[in-house]
Amino acid sequence: MTKGVPGLESVRELATVVRGGFVESRHFGIAVAVDPAGTPVVAVGDVDAVVLPRSTTKPLQAVGCIVAGAVLSGEEAAITAGSHTGEDRHVAVVDRMLASAGLDRGTLACPPDLPEDEETRNRLIAAGIEPSRVLMNCSGKHAAMLAATVAAGNDTSAYLDPASPVQKTITAEIERLTGATTGIVTVDGCGAPLVGVPLRALAVSFGWLATAAAGTPEHQVAEAMRQHPEYVGGRGHPNSLVMQALPGVIAKGGAEGVIAMAAPDGHAVAVKVIDGSPRATTALGLTLLSMCGVDVTAAAEMLEVPVLGGGEPVGAIELQLQPARRGRTV
């Protein structure tokens, strides 16, 4: 039997898309907020259902790369934990990471792509630049995996093999940080191994990252994300904007409607929208943080998601989360 997202009996309505007073679409899913001890503060739907966290798992993979031997700090750790938008500054860091390991772009095995950053993409297209692997949003993570592979003295041609020593270490670190072993390992869009985790465990892992002691790989990754949010995403990217507006918060979204955030005190949240749309995830994550008592006023603009008609607002995405007491399941 194929495993997958929670059944309809296990999910709840998270947001509605309202256009001109008409409900055009509805987003269902699961969402959770936990306190610093990992205890649910708010639980919407079956929050222990296993999800594929996609790029939301990158901060955990970054920890695994460091444990496996990659030397990462600052911008390098941030871009490993991020999904960069392909700006020139991002490419420069990835190139530096590869060169430090004695490698070049030819060793990257992520798919060729053009930058997500519109300004950079248009400039490169006008210059006749073809899609390349270094421009793909996961190239930072791949460069770190390669660096760890070199440090371990292993074959770089097999760096994406789930059975390789580095990937085994990364999986072990994901399981340690989430406190969960599901046995679900598949392949992410970038070609790297992807480990399934319960949504609540994903939130818990972000809380551990946010409160990790100085000198640990977890603190190294979280601090890099805080200090260099522009390398976790890029110009105008929601993850970067959240961290720039709320210093101390870490945030990382992933494909197919997943996001996780954590406050400096260890309160953390995670969301999975089952139709895969990310358009409400940032607002949902911020709302969950606010329900934990985190002040998100500085990011208030991201709580409002307009619906446009002719380039002008004609409606909005309305969130269905309501303030809840500790431990309440909606």
Secondary structure, DSSP 8 states (H G I E B T S, - for coil): ----S--GGG-EEEEEEEETTEEEEEEEEEEEEE-TTS-EEEEES-TTSEE--GGGGHHHHHHHHHHTT----THHHHHHSS-----HHHHHHHHHHHHHTT--GGG--S--B--SSHHHHHHHHHTT---BGGGSTTHHHHHHHHHHHHHTT--GGGTT-TTSHHHHHHHHHHHHHHT-----EEE-TTSSEEE-EEHHHHHHHHHHHHH--TTSHHHHHHHHHHH-GGGTS-TT-HHHHHHHHSTT-EEEEETTTEEEEE-TTS-EEEEEETT---TTHHHHHHHHHHHTT---GGGGGGG-EEEEETTEEEEEEEE------TTEE-
